[in-house]
Amino acid sequence: MEEKIILENDLGEETEFSFVEETKFQGKKYILVENDKEECLILRDDSSELEEYASYEIVDDEEEVNALLEIFQHLLDENEE
């Protein structure tokens, strides 16, 4: 079963994304998701351990995104082998 994540923009419009991969970086959990238009986002889990549900924020810091893209590319390459 494919995991789905629904993101809502500031206008209340929802977009469905599919889970692709996850990793930890500098003590935080990150996930890579894509939609049916093959647009990808990296999301950071900003929730505390006490929260029942994850609270994801889109990663928009260029240095953080670039570091994570390298990690995710490596993970995806490993999965293809």
N, C-alpha and C positions, 0 to 999 in steps of 0.2 A: 504494500500500500504506500502510495506517494504522500509525503507530508506536505500540507499546504499552509501558507501563511497569508493572511489578509492584511494589507496595509491601507490605511486611510490617509488621504492628503488633507490639507487645510480646508478644502472645500467640501469635505465629507465624501469624496469619491473613493471607492474601494478598488484595489487592484489585487488580484490573486497571484501569489508567487509560489513556486515549488522549491522545496529544500534540495540543495545540491551537495553541500559539504559543511563540516564544522571543524573548528580548531580552537586552541587556546593560544593567546599571545599576550605577553606581559601581564599575566594573571587574570585576563578577561576572556570570556567565551565569545567567539564570533561565528556567524553562519553566513554562507554564501547561498543566495537564492536567485531564481530567474523566473521571468513570466513567460507567457506564450509568445511574446514578441522577441524572445531571446535577449531581453534586457536583464542585466545582472546587478545586484546590490549586495554590499557587505553590510551586515547588521551586527551591532555590538549588544550583548546582553548586559544592561545596566541595572538589573534587579539585584536585590540583596538575597542572601541565602534564606532569609526568613519569609520571603514572598512566595506565594503558592504558584504564581505564573511568571514567566519571563517578561521582561520589559525591554524591547529592542529599539535601538536608535540607529539610523542610517549613519554609516561612517563617511564623513566628508572631508576629513583632514588628509591632504594629499600624501604626506609622508606615511601616515598610517595605512592608507589605502594601498600605496605601492608596496609596502612591506607585506601586507596581507595577500595581495595578488600573487606575489612570489610564493608564499606558503601554500595558498590554494592551488596554484598551478602545479606545484610539486606533488601535492596530495592527489590531484586529479590524474596526473601522469602515472603515479603509482597504481591507482585503481584500474587504469587501462591495461597495465602489464599482466 
